[in-house]
């Protein structure tokens, strides 16, 4: 699964820094974008596309659970096309979540050891997600996202059995964001486990 991830905004993280700055300009007068360790229900930048134009918006992490009990933060890649909660979004509301890394915990006896997982290819990668529009208990509309997970790659399987779907190349990113593409046979390969990881204890 993916229960936490990180967004840095230091000067050397140029790509993330530009994302944060663009969001802060777009939402002038609103809350600043959260960086550092991101938790479920936090609001973070998400990338969507309409007619080929990519847009940055703030989305809340987690679909409301049944009868608004808790939140659903992950969606399994293998069953997206079957689950009523995710099926329509898979073919109409795909998104990407920028990140510098994500956290996972390895069970060691009765303890859990926290690990930071990053891409060995680039400092910023994109996690595949789905988004939807909802209304909270105060009748306030909001947009939320879930992160799609896939079976863990060989390099990560010792830590956890699942990991987020990670996209780094422009071709895969373009295909994922193009919601006019509804061919499952084209989308499924994009959700294969990502192998090129750097794993450190956190």
N, C-alpha and C positions, 0 to 999 in steps of 0.2 A: 504494500500500500504506500501511500505518501501522506504522512500526517503533519509534516512541517517542511518548509523550504526556506531559502535565504535570497534576499535581494540586497546587494551592496550598492552604494552610491558614491564611493570614494572617487577621487578625481581620475584614477587610472582605469576605472570601470566606465569607459566613455559611453558604451552602448546603453548600459543601464542608466547612467547619469542623464543621458539625453531623453530617455523614456520618462524618468521622474520629472525632469524639467518641463517636458511637454504636457504631462498630466497636470502639473501645478499651474501652468499657464491656462490650460483648458478649464480648470476648476478654480478659478480665481475667487478667493474669499471662502473656499471650502477647506476641509481638513487636508493637511499635507499628506503626501503619500507615505505610507509606512515602509521603512526599509529595515534591514537586519533579519532576524528570525520571524518568519510569517507563520501564524497559527490559524486553524480553522475559524471562520467567521470574520477574519481580518478582511479589509478592503484593499485591493491591490490593482495595478495596471494589467489589463487584458487586451490582447490584439484580436480584432475581428476584421472581416472584409465584406464589402458589399459592392458588387459590380466591379471587382478588381481593385477597389480602393481600400487600403488598410486604415483602420481607425483604432486609436487608443482610448480606452474608457476604463472607469473604475468599476470593478465588480466585487461582490462579496463572495468569499470562499465557502461554499456549501449550499446545496439545495435543501429547502425545508424538508424535514422528515415527515412521516405520516402523521397527520393531525398536528403539524408543527412541533413534533416531539424531537428535539435535537436537529442535527444537520447531517446530510450525506455528502461526504467530501470527495469520494472516489467512485469511479465506475469501471467495472471490469471490461476490458476490450473484447473478450470472447463472447459476451452476451449483450453488448450494446444494442444490436439490431433486434433483440428479443424483448428487452425490458420496456414496458410502457413509459416509464419515467425518462428513458434515454433515447428511445427509438427515433422519435421525431426530431430531436435535437441533433442526432448523428447526421441526418441528411439535410438539416436546415440551419443549425446554429453551432457550428464548430468554432473553436477559438484556440489561441495560444497564450500561455502564461510565461512571461520571461522570468528567468531565474539564474542564479550563479551556482546553485547546488541544492541538494535536499538532504534531509536527515533520515536515518533509519537506525533501529535499535536491534542489536544481536543479543539473544539470550545466552547467558553464560551461567549455568547453574540457576540459582534463584535471582541473579542479578541481570541487568540489562546494560549493555555497553553502547553508547551513542556513537554513530559514525556519520561523517560528512562525506557525501558522494558528489563528485564534480566531473565534468567532461574533461578528457585529456586533449580534446581538439580545440576547444575555445572556451573563453571565460564566461560567456553568456550562452545559454541554450534555451530552448522553448519546449515546455511541456504541453502536450495535446490535451485539450479540454472541450467541454460542452457548456453552453450557457442557456439560461432561461430567465424569464421575467416572472416575478412573484409579488405578492402583497403580504406585508407582515401583520401582526396582531393589531397594530394601530392603524391599519388600512393604508399604510404607506407603501407605494410601489418600490421595488428594488430589482436589480439584476444580479444573478448569482452564477457561479460556475462550479463544475466538478473537474477534477483531474483524472484522466483515464490511466488505468494501470494495466500492466501486462506481466506475464511470468518473468521472473528475474533472469538477467543475463548470467552467463557462467561465472563472470568475475564477481557477481554480487550474491549469488545463490547461497553462499555460506552465511550471509548476514540475514537475508529475508527472502521469502519465496516470491515476492512481487516488487515491482518498481514502476515509476511513472513512465508513460510513453514519452520519449525524448526525440525531438527533431532538431537537427543542426544544419542540414543542407537546404539551400534555397528551393530546390525542386520539390522536396517533400513539404516544405512550409507552404509553398504556393498551392500545391494540390490540396493540402489539408484545409486551408482557408477558403478554397473555392467551393462553396456549398452548392454550386450548380452541378458539381460532380457527385453523383449519388450511387456510383457503381461500387458495391462492397468489395469486389475483387481488386479494385484499385486502392481502396482505403486500407484494407487489412494489412498489406505489407508495411505500411507506414507505422503500424502499431507493433512491429516486431521489437524484441528487446534490444536496447542500445548497449553496445559492448565496450566502447572506449571510455572507460571510467578511471578516475583517481579516487581511491577510498582511504580516508584517514580517520583515526579516532578523534572525536570532538570533545 
